[in-house]
Amino acid sequence: MRKHLSAAAIMALVGMGALPGATPFASTANAATAQSNQTPEEERRRARLSLSTSTARVLQEVFNDINSEPPNYAKAMDSLNRLLSRDGLSKFDESTSLELRAGIYAQQENYAAALRDFERILQLDELPFDRLKQIRYYVAQLYFTQERYADAIRFMELYLAEEGNVEDTNAWYILAAAYVSQGNYQKARRPAERALQYDEKKEKKSYDLLNLIYSELQLNAERGRLLEEMVERFPNEEGYWAQLSGSYDAAGRRKDALATLEAAYNAGLITDEDKIIALAQYYSSLDNPYRGAKLIEEEMAAGAVKRDLDNLTLLSQLWSMSREQDKAIEALSAAARISPSGELYYRLGQSYMASERFEEGIRALNEALERGGLSAQDRGDINLLLGNAYFQLDPDSADGRRRARRAFERALNSPRSRNSAQGWIAYIDAYERTLRQQAEIERIQRQERLQRERDRCDSLVDLADLGGAVNESDVSECRALIARTDEQGRPLDPNAASDEEEAAATEEEGEAADEEEATDAG
């Protein structure tokens, strides 16, 4: 709070008391003005008020000490203390002396001592009304500095109730601030409104106090109008623009909220990261996530917005909402790398899967499982996605199908993914049965073709042995075919050996895949 008791104010405190044979502290013009509006009681008081010669002499010395360069407050205070210790001091002499001593205490920021002297003056009730009125004003201020808010309110209301004080801006301000300090915002509202009303300079503090009160009382319409005036009067105050935007938002005027924040940003007022993020979120909520993503990306490049986990995650979401999947994946990948849990790798894997980038999706989903921090349901869903990715990546490979089935088997542990996993396992098993059946049919068909060829070769070799005219090359091939027979005399399938080799190789690949999947699952 501003100090209202300067050295000049100390002099004014005793301005109505003239020292015999000396120049009065107040100007005669002021005294004449004061006397022109005197009530009968005031005239009676003035008629009987005068300082004794001895008191006047001491106060003149005090006056000289205060006006010296530098002021000699210690000597002045010593003189006043000795004067006030005298017996038989009149009420007027005591009041005037206390008034001057209280002023010195206040100048020295000894507010508790100043209060004691002022309170004693009010108890004596001897000074003219206008001086008592001013003392009540000082007392209210001093109570406020001492955090005695109830007393400050009581004295300030007495002061404001007196004639001629109603337009005292500072008095209304202190009264409102005292109520605010008590948490009584409802009572503070009217004084704060009066403080702004009578503030000819329209000081920032008057707006700030009323803004706080409107905010606490949730008077959004009143606060909105006040903030509109505040940004007009103080256009360089970034906080006012942000508060006005928030006020519009609370009133459901989201477009106005965005326009206000955007205007402040374009004017170079908004440089705070939180408010830049808020502006990006406004863009998103008003169906322009692309603008929000661009804003964050540009401010990240400029260093105003940190590339931390939260901001990168938001950037990814905004790019995704803008259907910029590659940019969304890039931001999410950066966020996932600095995340302590596997949650963002899970989201990254989902994004890769949606883009049919199965190999990258598999790596991301396995990384999610490795980092951990996931619920059992999420682990089940991840294994469901892994199974789908393995199968989609290479459905014709026995190894791919085996990997997919293993992932689906792990997904059985989650109730949420169990039904889907069972369906996929059944499908893969049916697929495998179909392949085996198809292979068996093809084997039988090959065997039948070989048998027919064997029968033809038998006839051809018999004809050759009988001396018939035959192609020797054909006979040679037939003899080779006849030589490849099993114990039952059936021709051997030349593909059978390669099938067995492929089965053995597949089994080895399967064992390696099982070991790798066990590591992934762990």
Order of alpha helices (4+ residues) and beta strands (2+ residues): alpha-alpha-alpha-alpha-alpha-alpha-alpha-alpha-alpha-alpha-alpha-alpha-alpha-alpha-alpha-alpha-alpha-alpha-alpha-alpha-alpha-alpha-alpha-alpha-alpha-alpha
